[in-house]
Amino acid sequence: MKRGFFILPKLHWIMVEKIDFLIIGGGIAGLSTALELQHFGQVLILTKKKQIDSNTYYAAGGIAASGPWSDDFEGHVKDTLIAGDGLCNREVVRKIIQKGTERVKDLINWGMKFDKKEGGILDLGREGGHHSRRILHYEDLTGREVLLTLVNQIKKYPNVELRENQVAINLIEINGKCAGVYVLNNETNKIYAIQAKATILATGGIGKVYLYTSNPDVASGDGIAMASRIGAEIVNMEMVQFHPTCLYHPLAKNALITEAIRGEGAILTDLKGNRFMEKIHPLKELAPRDIVARAIDTVLKETGDDYVLLDISFKDPEFLKSRFPGVYETCLKFNIDITKEPIPVVPAAHYICGGIKATIFGKTNVPDLFAVGECACTGFHGANRLASNSLLEGLVCGYECGKYVGEKYSKRNFPPYQIQEWSEEGITDSKEAFVITFNWNEIRHIMQNYASIIRSTSYLLRARHRISLIHEEVDNYYWNFKITSDLIELRNLLTVARLIVESALARKESRGAHYTLDYPNKASIIKDTVIKRYW
């Protein structure tokens, strides 16, 4: 890796790492980008914790894809558009689904083993919002196997470095362009800078801004928050998809009950055994996620219960153990045997359909800054993501971004930027770390109660007021004490919370994942909500 030195006006020598291409995030989108970028130069991938700590690893369902295994391109397009509830970019939808076939073939060629039936035919699953079987899967551990497949490919290329436990603090903005990033090495507690010809954000989701989420702890919206701070357009942040079925248990954490279970016939009931989805939607339990999540939320509010029940115990026990080994083992840890009894479930924050406005190539409105995967909003998912379309988008947009950036930037020289020193001179360690924990918990409770599945203007205004008060305290804390990973995440979560609330207040209608009691109908004019600059 190249290294350079710059002289600042204060005559401090600053060491800055230089890399052709910098990728922040190591899930399916980041790794797919790197696999294509390695053809064009040196690539550095930063992950906040370990490689497996990403939403990709925990993606249980599968990859929705049309191809020779499921010759249903138009059906896939139609189902995606229906789920997106009018907010999808139709051209983007068609391109991603069309290009997805080759990307899935790449995975298979790299050793990804999807489940098959007798005779070697792919065993296709079906999930909510899909009118046919088109989901390729490996048991209920698809994301894990996809990630491991991509990592094994990455290891073949010496010009790709994957660096763990590196927490991005802020993007470096010079003359309106993105020049790189400041990073906290969480192993040495040292802060350093990286300059890159192109910086690609692949930082995943925002689930931890809510009290209940299927996401791992790393999902604190870092990329969206950092991009917003340097002027990237952020769109449709009110479109937070809640997965209808997350395991409800006081000791369970982020335990997603895959939608594929409902694809195999599981039913939802209240605690008295009354089935409710058949009265709400023709697809019953397989209705789009926003509809199922709202239905459960309504039942919980009407009954006062803490959870509903998801029952598939009427199926053959051996089938359940082989088809859903992850769910079976997870539930068994909490003394729930899915072959004999229903699973207690609640809706949980799962996926952000909005994010950094980007093209299918990852291009944003900030020069030299790109975004792919869940942190980006290409218009593919619209107002509500169709089940198992996320891995597909990560594969396709990662490849397209890598190819585009590589061709455009590989022969460029490094601009002669003077990177400002990150100085903590005179700043001390905090003796009040409880401030971080307290504010973290308060933000999550505020968002869960006032800005989650069912919203209202009064709720959102209450959230805005309380979040603004927290913002003042955290901002003061940030500039007066030494940087820690917890403080970085708290700051980013706070930014994301404000973006969600402001976007929700701006949308005067109910559409997709955004439902407000004050505007229960859809507006006649369909448009994105856009926040152009972090306040």
Summary of the structure (lengths in Angstrom):
residues: 535
radius of gyration: 22.6
end to end distance: 36.1
largest distance: 73.4
contacts: 1974
relative contact order: 0.17
helix: 36%
strand: 21%
